[in-house]
Amino acid sequence: MGTIKCIGVLTSGGDAPGMNAAIRAVTRAAIYHGLQVKGIYRGYHGLVTDEITDFKSENVSNIIQLGGTILKTARCKEFTTPEGRKIAYENMQKEGIDALVIIGGDGSLTGARIFAQEFDVPCIGLPGTIDNDLYGTDTTIGYDTALNTILEAVDKIRDTATSHERLFFIEVMGRDAGFLAINGAIASGAEAAIIPEVSTEVDQLEEFIKNGFRKSKNSSIVLVAESELTGGAMHYAERVKKEYPQYEVRVTILGHVQRGGSPTAHDRILASRLGTAAIDALLEDQRNVMIGIENDEIVYVPFSKATKNDKRLKPELIKVLHELSI
Ligand code: ADP
């Protein structure tokens, strides 16, 4: 400790509700511990183009309840090149920033890992993504809010699905992870979920039809993870039209509505805990770790582990959905 006097904070990649609560927590905790804070706009892009502002406690007032990110977010091609990262490092030096807190997903933390290795800069990551696909943390900032948004939408679709006795495929986000789809399906009482984790093993549509999806129901809702591995909701709707023309089928793609909205209590508390822990980690001389929560305890997860993309979806969840959707 002692070497870090000023930190930079940025949000990068896909935005997620609760990112503002995380910015607030990082800023306030840093100031509490006597550190200077600089807000970096538009993720790594702002580091390359020097869009950097001093952050005081007031800069983060009244934002805990807001979706999106006041720092904006972006995808930055330059930062994926050694030349771009060199410019980013030079700007950091110019601004007097000694360490970075990066709030983002898999790609953002991969960028942080590479940057930290190249320039020996202390970097701490916070898992900010609705997809919940970072290894080493039970949930990510934004996931719970997105899940609740999905429930609200599915509840509404259920009303019309039941009235018309239709089969609905509802596509949800998640990239190559099925957390939003499986837990969204369990929580909304959907009949099935089509998720990337099992896409290559079984024909999930066959299974669903075989299990007699209309045994005791007059409507059916299937949540489909957007992944290329599943093919998405349209793919399954087309298949049903061809293979089972007796069913009336509809598709809803929830899209970016899942990224917005005021963060839930869970996400605000998670972001507040992770944000303060990020500053604790820097003060303890930790570097190049993502802060996660496992079994309600703060954990430090090396970037290389967090981004390995092998966060396991509990098979128990598939069983729960299967048993409860008879
Ligand atoms: P997310 O963080 O939501 O997964 P992206 O995958 O788009 O979002 O990554 C966000 C940004 O992180 C990219 O635009 C890029 O600037 C940086 N990044 C991602 N992967 C790398 C990489 N392999 N090397 C350097 N920077 C990267």
Boltz pocket constraint, residues with backbone or C-beta under 6 A from the ligand:
constraints:
  - pocket:
      binder: B
      contacts: [[A, 12], [A, 13], [A, 14], [A, 44], [A, 74], [A, 75], [A, 76], [A, 77], [A, 79], [A, 80], [A, 81], [A, 104], [A, 105], [A, 106], [A, 107], [A, 108], [A, 109], [A, 110], [A, 111], [A, 112], [A, 114], [A, 128], [A, 129]]
      max_distance: 6.0
